[in-house]
Amino acid sequence: MARGLLIVFSGPSGVGKGTVRALFADREELNLAYSISMTSRPMRPGETDGVEYHFVSRDEFEKAIANDELLEYAEFVGNYYGTPKAYVEKLRDEGKNVLLEIEVQGASIVKEKCPDALSIFLIPPSMEELERRIRGRKTEPEEIIQQRLAKAQREMNMMSRYQYVICNDDAQLAADIIALIIERYARAKQQEEEQK
């Protein structure tokens, strides 16, 4: 069985990564497994541990860092976010194409460790639209919103580091394009393996 792909999916906070992902993640032909990140941030209303994130204490997260149990991690607005290494490797060994929805900082680390990873960056139609989406959540104080917007601007400046940049003007269209990219990339990798 061929080892699964590692797919790095990034974009600024509020761009709609979760919405777009939900529109392509269940497509059987993509053979996807979503890597659930670990975070030290508190759960938001409507979130469930083990679904959106593995929610852990700051101490637990720092132990995982110390034990080299993370493929990547980053700290943002006082909270850690990271990818458990063993979980990702197990899924790839089972032939699953593993989707990592991660921050730009973490994506750089993953691409360094796994140069064959497929990288996709989702952008908003405009920064004004991104701000409208972030404010529309109504889950954070103004100070955090301003930090998210400043970070989004810095992240947008790094989109050239990704193989593909997709605009989320229409979530379904963005999802369809991403699905096509994953399908073609997986097929090319499989042909490459067969020729070895």
N, CA, C and O of each residue as an XYZ file, in Angstrom:
784
protein
N       0.835     -1.192      0.000
C       0.000      0.000      0.000
C       0.876      1.251      0.000
O       1.851      1.335      0.746
N       0.526      2.210     -0.831
C       1.296      3.450     -0.909
C       1.065      4.297      0.333
O      -0.045      4.379      0.861
N       2.139      4.922      0.781
C       2.049      5.822      1.942
C       1.240      7.046      1.535
O       1.370      7.537      0.414
N       0.408      7.535      2.443
C      -0.451      8.684      2.149
C       0.313      9.987      2.040
O       1.442     10.112      2.515
N      -0.322     10.948      1.408
C       0.238     12.293      1.272
C       0.122     13.048      2.590
O      -0.687     12.715      3.456
N       0.951     14.070      2.710
C       0.803     15.031      3.793
C       0.387     16.330      3.108
O       1.107     16.847      2.254
N      -0.776     16.855      3.487
C      -1.310     18.065      2.852
C      -1.357     19.178      3.889
O      -2.028     19.058      4.914
N      -0.637     20.260      3.611
C      -0.598     21.419      4.499
C      -1.598     22.442      3.969
O      -1.476     22.920      2.841
N      -2.587     22.770      4.798
C      -3.661     23.690      4.420
C      -3.647     24.866      5.383
O      -3.920     24.705      6.573
N      -3.325     26.056      4.863
C      -3.205     27.244      5.716
C      -3.990     28.409      5.138
O      -4.523     28.354      4.030
N      -4.036     29.448      5.925
C      -4.692     30.685      5.528
C      -4.911     31.499      6.776
O      -4.892     30.952      7.879
N      -5.119     32.794      6.632
C      -5.299     33.626      7.816
C      -6.564     33.271      8.593
O      -7.518     32.727      8.037
N      -6.555     33.583      9.868
C      -7.710     33.369     10.736
C      -8.922     34.085     10.149
O      -8.840     35.255      9.774
N     -10.045     33.377     10.071
C     -11.269     33.999      9.566
C     -11.488     33.841      8.077
O     -12.520     34.272      7.562
N     -10.535     33.228      7.360
C     -10.652     33.105      5.903
C     -11.687     32.051      5.495
O     -12.167     32.053      4.361
N     -12.024     31.158      6.417
C     -13.021     30.124      6.105
C     -12.433     28.755      5.847
O     -13.017     27.951      5.120
N     -11.262     28.478      6.448
C     -10.621     27.169      6.234
C     -11.541     26.030      6.647
O     -11.685     25.047      5.919
N     -12.162     26.159      7.810
C     -13.049     25.103      8.306
C     -14.247     24.875      7.404
O     -14.634     23.734      7.150
N     -14.834     25.958      6.921
C     -15.998     25.873      6.025
C     -15.628     25.191      4.718
O     -16.330     24.289      4.262
N     -14.526     25.621      4.118
C     -14.079     25.051      2.840
C     -13.691     23.583      3.029
O     -14.053     22.727      2.221
N     -12.951     23.303      4.104
C     -12.535     21.922      4.384
C     -13.750     20.994      4.486
O     -13.736     19.881      3.961
N     -14.791     21.462      5.161
C     -15.998     20.636      5.334
C     -16.637     20.276      3.991
O     -17.318     19.257      3.877
N     -16.416     21.112      2.979
C     -17.006     20.882      1.657
C     -16.223     19.897      0.788
O     -16.739     19.422     -0.224
N     -14.973     19.583      1.177
C     -14.232     18.593      0.372
C     -13.728     17.401      1.181
O     -13.371     16.377      0.598
N     -13.692     17.506      2.489
C     -13.058     16.485      3.326
C     -13.709     15.111      3.254
O     -13.028     14.101      3.434
N     -15.004     15.050      2.997
C     -15.707     13.757      2.986
C     -15.714     13.059      1.626
O     -16.300     11.985      1.490
N     -15.082     13.643      0.635
C     -15.080     13.026     -0.698
C     -14.230     11.753     -0.672
O     -13.026     11.790     -0.418
N     -14.885     10.646     -0.938
C     -14.232      9.333     -0.852
C     -12.964      9.219     -1.689
O     -11.963      8.659     -1.242
N     -13.014      9.761     -2.916
C     -11.876      9.613     -3.824
C     -10.604     10.282     -3.299
O      -9.511      9.978     -3.778
N     -10.727     11.191     -2.318
C      -9.550     11.879     -1.781
C      -8.867     11.087     -0.660
O      -7.719     11.364     -0.315
N      -9.577     10.098     -0.092
C      -9.013      9.254      0.959
C      -8.352     10.096      2.057
O      -7.215      9.839      2.454
N      -9.085     11.102      2.535
C      -8.514     12.040      3.500
C      -8.751     11.649      4.945
O      -9.778     11.071      5.301
N      -7.780     11.978      5.754
C      -7.922     11.908      7.213
C      -7.521     13.286      7.706
O      -6.470     13.807      7.332
N      -8.355     13.870      8.542
C      -8.074     15.200      9.065
C      -7.256     15.068     10.344
O      -7.668     14.400     11.293
N      -6.113     15.703     10.356
C      -5.284     15.677     11.555
C      -5.810     16.720     12.525
O      -5.801     17.917     12.239
N      -6.262     16.253     13.664
C      -6.802     17.173     14.663
C      -5.648     17.727     15.486
O      -4.906     16.985     16.129
N      -5.516     19.042     15.451
C      -4.438     19.701     16.183
C      -4.718     19.710     17.675
O      -5.852     19.545     18.125
N      -3.660     19.906     18.410
C      -3.762     20.042     19.868
C      -3.622     21.529     20.187
O      -2.848     22.233     19.540
N      -4.371     22.009     21.188
C      -4.254     23.407     21.576
C      -4.408     23.574     23.077
O      -5.042     22.766     23.755
N      -3.808     24.647     23.573
C      -3.962     24.989     24.986
C      -5.037     26.060     25.163
O      -5.310     26.482     26.287
N      -5.650     26.504     24.062
C      -6.681     27.539     24.197
C      -7.977     26.936     24.717
O      -8.245     25.755     24.500
N      -8.783     27.743     25.402
C     -10.060     27.220     25.907
C     -11.028     26.910     24.763
O     -10.950     27.500     23.685
N     -11.930     25.984     25.019
C     -12.953     25.633     24.033
C     -13.902     26.802     23.829
O     -14.268     27.488     24.783
N     -14.302     27.027     22.574
C     -15.331     28.029     22.273
C     -16.699     27.344     22.359
O     -16.789     26.120     22.257
N     -17.757     28.130     22.545
C     -19.097     27.522     22.576
C     -19.348     26.710     21.304
O     -19.065     27.173     20.199
N     -19.878     25.507     21.468
C     -20.187     24.646     20.327
C     -19.063     23.725     19.915
O     -19.272     22.835     19.091
N     -17.857     23.916     20.472
C     -16.728     23.039     20.136
C     -16.732     21.802     21.035
O     -17.256     21.824     22.149
N     -16.133     20.723     20.521
C     -16.051     19.457     21.250
C     -14.608     18.980     21.239
O     -13.945     19.012     20.202
N     -14.122     18.538     22.395
C     -12.765     18.025     22.482
C     -12.626     16.814     21.567
O     -13.465     15.913     21.589
N     -11.555     16.793     20.756
C     -11.325     15.679     19.850
C     -12.003     15.848     18.498
O     -11.839     15.009     17.613
N     -12.762     16.925     18.333
C     -13.409     17.190     17.046
C     -12.709     18.373     16.382
O     -12.049     18.199     15.357
N     -12.842     19.569     16.950
C     -12.144     20.735     16.381
C     -10.661     20.704     16.745
O      -9.793     20.962     15.911
N     -10.396     20.381     18.010
C      -9.028     20.299     18.542
C      -8.998     19.270     19.660
O     -10.034     18.863     20.186
N      -7.779     18.859     20.009
C      -7.561     18.142     21.264
C      -7.215     19.260     22.253
O      -6.139     19.853     22.168
N      -8.113     19.545     23.180
C      -7.890     20.631     24.135
C      -7.125     20.096     25.339
O      -7.571     19.160     26.003
N      -5.967     20.700     25.615
C      -5.130     20.279     26.743
C      -4.709     21.509     27.544
O      -4.857     22.643     27.088
N      -4.185     21.266     28.738
C      -3.693     22.382     29.552
C      -2.354     22.863     28.978
O      -1.718     22.167     28.187
N      -1.949     24.044     29.384
C      -0.666     24.586     28.957
C       0.472     23.661     29.401
O       1.423     23.433     28.654
N       0.365     23.136     30.617
C       1.393     22.207     31.139
C       1.506     20.950     30.283
O       2.608     20.509     29.956
N       0.350     20.371     29.920
C       0.354     19.163     29.085
C       0.997     19.452     27.737
O       1.760     18.636     27.220
N       0.690     20.616     27.167
C       1.249     20.980     25.861
C       2.770     21.117     25.968
O       3.507     20.635     25.108
N       3.228     21.774     27.025
C       4.667     21.980     27.188
C       5.406     20.657     27.406
O       6.568     20.531     27.020
N       4.747     19.671     28.020
C       5.338     18.328     28.160
C       5.489     17.674     26.785
O       6.506     17.038     26.507
N       4.474     17.830     25.922
C       4.538     17.274     24.556
C       5.685     17.912     23.773
O       6.364     17.230     23.005
N       5.905     19.216     23.960
C       7.025     19.914     23.302
C       8.347     19.318     23.802
O       9.224     18.973     23.010
N       8.469     19.207     25.109
C       9.707     18.707     25.722
C      10.023     17.274     25.285
O      11.189     16.902     25.157
N       8.976     16.474     25.056
C       9.159     15.067     24.646
C       9.229     14.886     23.133
O       9.216     13.751     22.655
N       9.303     15.976     22.368
C       9.383     15.946     20.903
C       8.244     15.127     20.278
O       8.465     14.329     19.367
N       7.025     15.341     20.786
C       5.856     14.598     20.308
C       5.066     15.349     19.243
O       4.021     14.878     18.794
N       5.569     16.530     18.834
C       4.824     17.354     17.876
C       5.590     17.527     16.573
O       6.802     17.743     16.574
N       4.871     17.428     15.465
C       5.457     17.663     14.146
C       5.793     19.139     14.005
O       6.800     19.511     13.401
N       4.931     19.972     14.573
C       5.135     21.421     14.594
C       4.263     21.987     15.701
O       3.304     21.355     16.144
N       4.612     23.185     16.136
C       3.745     23.899     17.077
C       4.050     25.388     16.986
O       5.116     25.794     16.524
N       3.101     26.184     17.430
C       3.263     27.630     17.433
C       2.480     28.189     18.609
O       1.553     27.554     19.112
N       2.860     29.370     19.035
C       2.106     30.053     20.081
C       1.492     31.298     19.466
O       2.174     32.057     18.777
N       0.219     31.506     19.712
C      -0.483     32.670     19.169
C      -1.471     33.183     20.204
O      -2.204     32.405     20.815
N      -1.485     34.476     20.393
C      -2.302     35.165     21.403
C      -2.370     34.384     22.727
O      -3.438     34.193     23.308
N      -1.187     33.943     23.177
C      -1.090     33.306     24.477
C      -1.469     31.839     24.537
O      -1.495     31.255     25.620
N      -1.764     31.233     23.395
C      -2.134     29.815     23.370
C      -1.251     29.044     22.392
O      -0.825     29.570     21.364
N      -0.987     27.783     22.740
C      -0.235     26.904     21.855
C      -1.173     26.164     20.906
O      -2.316     25.857     21.247
N      -0.658     25.883     19.698
C      -1.349     25.055     18.702
C      -0.283     24.139     18.124
O       0.826     24.595     17.845
N      -0.589     22.845     17.935
C       0.427     21.950     17.384
C      -0.159     20.677     16.801
O      -1.335     20.367     16.994
N       0.693     19.938     16.077
C       0.297     18.698     15.403
C       0.981     17.503     16.039
O       2.207     17.398     15.994
N       0.199     16.585     16.640
C       0.798     15.373     17.220
C       1.433     14.491     16.136
O       0.759     14.058     15.201
N       2.736     14.234     16.275
C       3.529     13.512     15.270
C       3.087     12.059     15.058
O       2.889     11.641     13.917
N       2.929     11.291     16.131
C       2.624      9.859     16.028
C       1.295      9.620     15.306
O       1.172      8.680     14.520
N       0.319     10.459     15.570
C      -1.007     10.351     14.965
C      -0.917     10.511     13.438
O      -1.512      9.733     12.691
N      -0.174     11.517     12.987
C      -0.011     11.784     11.552
C       0.709     10.631     10.859
O       0.283     10.189      9.792
N       1.793     10.142     11.452
C       2.563      9.048     10.855
C       1.731      7.778     10.729
O       1.793      7.084      9.714
N       0.951      7.478     11.765
C       0.094      6.288     11.761
C      -0.899      6.367     10.593
O      -1.079      5.387      9.870
N      -1.530      7.501     10.411
C      -2.511      7.673      9.330
C      -1.853      7.540      7.958
O      -2.397      6.881      7.071
N      -0.700      8.155      7.783
C      -0.001      8.066      6.487
C       0.425      6.636      6.191
O       0.322      6.182      5.052
N       0.899      5.927      7.201
C       1.301      4.529      7.021
C       0.114      3.650      6.634
O       0.286      2.618      5.984
N      -1.090      4.059      7.033
C      -2.316      3.333      6.669
C      -2.791      3.705      5.258
O      -3.821      3.215      4.796
N      -2.029      4.579      4.576
C      -2.375      4.968      3.215
C      -3.299      6.163      3.110
O      -3.733      6.519      2.015
N      -3.606      6.786      4.238
C      -4.500      7.950      4.234
C      -3.733      9.201      3.817
O      -2.554      9.355      4.134
N      -4.423     10.096      3.097
C      -3.871     11.407      2.779
C      -4.230     12.313      3.954
O      -5.401     12.619      4.179
N      -3.219     12.736      4.695
C      -3.454     13.471      5.942
C      -3.467     14.978      5.693
O      -2.518     15.555      5.162
N      -4.571     15.585      6.095
C      -4.762     17.031      5.932
C      -4.428     17.740      7.238
O      -5.055     17.488      8.267
N      -3.438     18.626      7.189
C      -3.075     19.451      8.340
C      -3.580     20.860      8.080
O      -3.145     21.513      7.132
N      -4.484     21.325      8.906
C      -4.955     22.712      8.803
C      -4.174     23.484      9.857
O      -4.529     23.477     11.036
N      -3.103     24.153      9.422
C      -2.186     24.759     10.384
C      -1.783     26.178     10.030
O      -1.968     26.640      8.904
N      -1.224     26.859     11.030
C      -0.736     28.225     10.886
C       0.473     28.253      9.937
O       1.141     27.240      9.729
N       0.732     29.421      9.378
C       1.850     29.620      8.449
C       3.188     29.248      9.091
O       4.037     28.615      8.463
N       3.360     29.648     10.345
C       4.612     29.350     11.064
C       4.825     27.840     11.145
O       5.918     27.350     10.863
N       3.787     27.108     11.528
C       3.867     25.648     11.627
C       4.061     25.007     10.270
O       4.782     24.018     10.136
N       3.411     25.578      9.257
C       3.518     25.037      7.898
C       4.962     25.074      7.407
O       5.415     24.139      6.745
N       5.680     26.137      7.723
C       7.089     26.258      7.313
C       7.917     25.130      7.916
O       8.781     24.557      7.252
N       7.642     24.818      9.183
C       8.375     23.754      9.879
C       8.058     22.396      9.245
O       8.957     21.588      9.010
N       6.772     22.155      8.973
C       6.362     20.878      8.376
C       6.989     20.714      6.998
O       7.489     19.639      6.665
N       6.964     21.779      6.193
C       7.525     21.683      4.835
C       9.033     21.431      4.865
O       9.584     20.807      3.958
N       9.689     21.917      5.909
C      11.119     21.673      6.084
C      11.360     20.199      6.409
O      12.264     19.571      5.860
N      10.533     19.655      7.314
C      10.673     18.253      7.739
C      10.146     17.276      6.685
O      10.646     16.157      6.570
N       9.142     17.696      5.922
C       8.508     16.842      4.908
C       8.443     17.604      3.583
O       7.391     18.137      3.230
N       9.559     17.661      2.847
C       9.592     18.453      1.613
C       8.609     17.990      0.535
O       8.302     18.746     -0.386
N       8.114     16.755      0.643
C       7.171     16.272     -0.368
C       5.711     16.622     -0.036
O       4.796     16.212     -0.750
N       5.498     17.379      1.046
C       4.131     17.755      1.425
C       3.519     18.674      0.358
O       4.207     19.501     -0.241
N       2.234     18.511      0.143
C       1.469     19.373     -0.761
C       1.003     20.569      0.066
O       0.424     20.387      1.136
N       1.249     21.797     -0.417
C       0.870     22.971      0.374
C      -0.133     23.860     -0.368
O       0.052     24.209     -1.534
N      -1.208     24.211      0.359
C      -2.306     25.002     -0.200
C      -2.618     26.144      0.759
O      -2.778     25.932      1.961
N      -2.703     27.353      0.218
C      -2.982     28.544      1.029
C      -4.302     29.157      0.581
O      -4.501     29.422     -0.604
N      -5.200     29.379      1.530
C      -6.516     29.952      1.245
C      -6.497     31.437      1.587
O      -6.122     31.825      2.693
N      -6.906     32.264      0.625
C      -6.920     33.714      0.869
C      -8.352     34.254      0.790
O      -9.210     33.659      0.136
N      -8.602     35.383      1.460
C      -9.919     36.012      1.368
C      -9.995     36.862      0.095
O      -8.961     37.195     -0.484
N     -11.212     37.219     -0.347
C     -11.329     38.087     -1.514
C     -10.677     39.457     -1.265
O     -10.180     40.091     -2.196
N     -10.685     39.909      0.008
C     -10.054     41.185      0.384
C      -9.823     41.188      1.889
O     -10.415     40.387      2.612
N      -8.962     42.088      2.362
C      -8.722     42.198      3.808
C      -9.979     42.729      4.508
O     -10.238     42.388      5.662
N     -10.760     43.565      3.810
C     -12.010     44.093      4.390
C     -12.992     42.953      4.660
O     -13.662     42.928      5.693
N     -13.068     42.010      3.715
C     -13.961     40.866      3.883
C     -13.465     39.979      5.033
O     -14.266     39.450      5.803
N     -12.159     39.823      5.140
C     -11.597     39.027      6.230
C     -11.966     39.653      7.581
O     -12.381     38.946      8.499
N     -11.818     40.954      7.703
C     -12.165     41.637      8.952
C     -13.649     41.454      9.270
O     -14.014     41.228     10.423
N     -14.499     41.552      8.254
C     -15.939     41.369      8.462
C     -16.225     39.966      9.008
O     -17.049     39.804      9.908
N     -15.543     38.953      8.462
C     -15.748     37.567      8.915
C     -15.280     37.365     10.355
O     -15.959     36.714     11.150
N     -14.115     37.929     10.685
C     -13.579     37.777     12.044
C     -14.506     38.467     13.051
O     -14.813     37.908     14.104
N     -14.945     39.676     12.722
C     -15.850     40.396     13.631
C     -17.209     39.698     13.730
O     -17.871     39.765     14.766
N     -17.616     39.037     12.665
C     -18.903     38.350     12.633
C     -18.993     37.181     13.601
O     -20.088     36.762     13.979
N     -17.840     36.655     14.001
C     -17.831     35.550     14.970
C     -18.373     35.988     16.332
O     -19.024     35.218     17.039
N     -18.081     37.267     16.687
C     -18.482     37.828     17.980
C     -18.023     36.957     19.160
O     -18.758     36.765     20.129
N     -16.790     36.435     19.056
C     -16.287     35.547     20.122
C     -15.073     36.139     20.850
O     -14.616     35.579     21.846
N     -14.545     37.280     20.349
C     -13.302     37.782     20.920
C     -13.337     39.290     21.144
O     -14.032     40.016     20.433
N     -12.576     39.759     22.147
C     -12.500     41.204     22.398
C     -11.723     41.919     21.281
O     -11.000     41.286     20.511
N     -11.883     43.232     21.208
C     -11.261     44.056     20.172
C      -9.750     43.860     20.086
O      -9.191     43.814     18.991
N      -9.094     43.746     21.225
C      -7.632     43.593     21.250
C      -7.207     42.323     20.485
O      -6.244     42.348     19.718
N      -7.927     41.230     20.702
C      -7.614     39.961     20.022
C      -7.938     40.079     18.528
O      -7.197     39.565     17.691
N      -9.030     40.747     18.199
C      -9.396     40.956     16.785
C      -8.270     41.705     16.075
O      -7.876     41.339     14.968
N      -7.762     42.741     16.709
C      -6.675     43.532     16.106
C      -5.418     42.666     15.922
O      -4.730     42.780     14.908
N      -5.124     41.803     16.901
C      -3.965     40.907     16.786
C      -4.167     39.936     15.622
O      -3.238     39.674     14.858
N      -5.381     39.407     15.491
C      -5.678     38.465     14.398
C      -5.521     39.157     13.036
O      -4.974     38.572     12.102
N      -5.995     40.386     12.929
C      -5.903     41.116     11.657
C      -4.450     41.426     11.293
O      -4.057     41.315     10.131
N      -3.658     41.814     12.292
C      -2.237     42.110     12.035
C      -1.517     40.832     11.591
O      -0.710     40.847     10.662
N      -1.829     39.726     12.277
C      -1.215     38.439     11.929
C      -1.645     38.002     10.532
O      -0.837     37.476      9.767
N      -2.919     38.219     10.200
C      -3.432     37.851      8.877
C      -2.650     38.583      7.784
O      -2.313     37.996      6.756
N      -2.366     39.856      8.011
C      -1.617     40.633      7.021
C      -0.218     40.056      6.831
O       0.268     39.952      5.705
N       0.435     39.677      7.946
C       1.784     39.076      7.858
C       1.720     37.741      7.111
O       2.586     37.434      6.292
N       0.676     36.947      7.408
C       0.540     35.643      6.757
C       0.291     35.787      5.259
O       0.820     35.011      4.464
N      -0.502     36.765      4.878
C      -0.789     36.987      3.457
C       0.509     37.265      2.696
O       0.625     36.923      1.520
N       1.469     37.876      3.360
C       2.758     38.175      2.727
C       3.593     36.921      2.500
O       4.611     36.976      1.810
N       3.172     35.778      3.075
C       3.938     34.538      2.946
C       3.284     33.531      2.005
O       3.742     32.392      1.906
N       2.229     33.933      1.319
C       1.515     32.974      0.472
C       2.370     32.424     -0.662
O       2.085     31.346     -1.181
N       3.409     33.147     -1.051
C       4.262     32.678     -2.156
C       5.063     31.427     -1.778
O       5.644     30.782     -2.651
N       5.098     31.080     -0.495
C       5.812     29.880     -0.043
C       5.004     28.605     -0.291
O       5.503     27.499     -0.083
N       3.776     28.762     -0.730
C       2.880     27.625     -0.941
C       2.821     27.268     -2.425
O       3.001     28.126     -3.289
N       2.564     25.986     -2.706
C       2.464     25.550     -4.100
C       1.198     26.100     -4.764
O       1.212     26.463     -5.940
N       0.101     26.158     -3.994
C      -1.176     26.615     -4.551
C      -1.793     27.672     -3.639
O      -1.778     27.540     -2.415
N      -2.337     28.724     -4.256
C      -3.061     29.778     -3.529
C      -4.463     29.836     -4.116
O      -4.640     30.051     -5.315
N      -5.463     29.640     -3.251
C      -6.864     29.591     -3.678
C      -7.642     30.697     -2.982
O      -7.519     30.871     -1.769
N      -8.438     31.444     -3.733
C      -9.256     32.519     -3.160
C     -10.606     31.954     -2.703
O     -11.292     31.264     -3.458
N     -10.968     32.258     -1.466
C     -12.257     31.812     -0.925
C     -13.309     32.910     -1.093
O     -13.763     33.527     -0.130
N     -13.671     33.123     -2.347
C     -14.739     34.062     -2.671
C     -16.053     33.282     -2.690
O     -17.112     33.804     -2.341
N     -15.958     32.024     -3.105
C     -17.094     31.101     -3.164
C     -16.578     29.795     -2.550
O     -15.738     29.117     -3.140
N     -17.084     29.448     -1.368
C     -16.564     28.299     -0.619
C     -16.651     26.994     -1.403
O     -15.712     26.198     -1.376
N     -17.760     26.761     -2.099
C     -17.920     25.507     -2.847
C     -16.907     25.417     -3.995
O     -16.311     24.365     -4.226
N     -16.722     26.525     -4.703
C     -15.749     26.550     -5.802
C     -14.331     26.320     -5.261
O     -13.560     25.558     -5.845
N     -13.992     26.976     -4.148
C     -12.667     26.797     -3.541
C     -12.466     25.325     -3.158
O     -11.395     24.762     -3.384
N     -13.495     24.712     -2.581
C     -13.424     23.301     -2.177
C     -13.235     22.391     -3.391
O     -12.442     21.450     -3.346
N     -13.961     22.670     -4.474
C     -13.847     21.856     -5.689
C     -12.438     21.939     -6.285
O     -11.887     20.936     -6.738
N     -11.869     23.135     -6.279
C     -10.518     23.327     -6.823
C      -9.500     22.576     -5.969
O      -8.614     21.904     -6.498
N      -9.628     22.690     -4.652
C      -8.701     22.008     -3.739
C      -8.806     20.497     -3.910
O      -7.790     19.803     -3.930
N     -10.025     19.985     -4.032
C     -10.220     18.538     -4.228
C      -9.520     18.072     -5.500
O      -8.878     17.021     -5.505
N      -9.637     18.835     -6.563
C      -8.996     18.498     -7.833
C      -7.472     18.492     -7.688
O      -6.800     17.604     -8.212
N      -6.932     19.478     -6.981
C      -5.489     19.557     -6.758
C      -5.001     18.318     -5.998
O      -4.005     17.703     -6.378
N      -5.708     17.960     -4.928
C      -5.311     16.803     -4.113
C      -5.354     15.519     -4.941
O      -4.443     14.693     -4.888
N      -6.428     15.375     -5.699
C      -6.593     14.175     -6.530
C      -5.450     14.040     -7.536
O      -4.873     12.963     -7.687
N      -5.133     15.121     -8.212
C      -4.066     15.080     -9.233
C      -2.696     14.861     -8.600
O      -1.869     14.127     -9.141
N      -2.458     15.492     -7.466
C      -1.173     15.357     -6.780
C      -0.982     13.913     -6.303
O       0.102     13.345     -6.439
N      -2.043     13.329     -5.745
C      -1.982     11.940     -5.260
C      -1.722     10.989     -6.426
O      -0.931     10.054     -6.302
N      -2.386     11.225     -7.557
C      -2.201     10.372     -8.738
C      -0.762     10.464     -9.239
O      -0.154      9.450     -9.582
N      -0.220     11.680     -9.281
C       1.158     11.879     -9.745
C       2.150     11.180     -8.811
O       3.113     10.566     -9.270
N       1.908     11.276     -7.500
C       2.796     10.620     -6.515
C       2.740      9.100     -6.678
O       3.762      8.421     -6.579
N       1.561      8.581     -6.922
C       1.378      7.133     -7.077
C       2.118      6.648     -8.325
O       2.775      5.607     -8.295
N       2.011      7.399     -9.415
C       2.710      7.030    -10.658
C       4.220      7.079    -10.458
O       4.958      6.246    -10.984
N       4.665      8.066     -9.691
C       6.075      8.223     -9.377
C       6.582      6.987     -8.618
O       7.653      6.458     -8.915
N       5.791      6.539     -7.635
C       6.149      5.367     -6.827
C       6.207      4.104     -7.687
O       7.109      3.280     -7.536
N       5.225      3.963     -8.597
C       5.159      2.781     -9.448
C       6.345      2.688    -10.407
O       6.731      1.591    -10.811
N       6.921      3.830    -10.771
C       8.039      3.862    -11.686
C       9.381      3.568    -11.017
O      10.384      3.343    -11.694
N       9.388      3.572     -9.684
C      10.649      3.328     -8.946
C      11.010      1.856     -8.975
O      12.030      1.459     -8.412
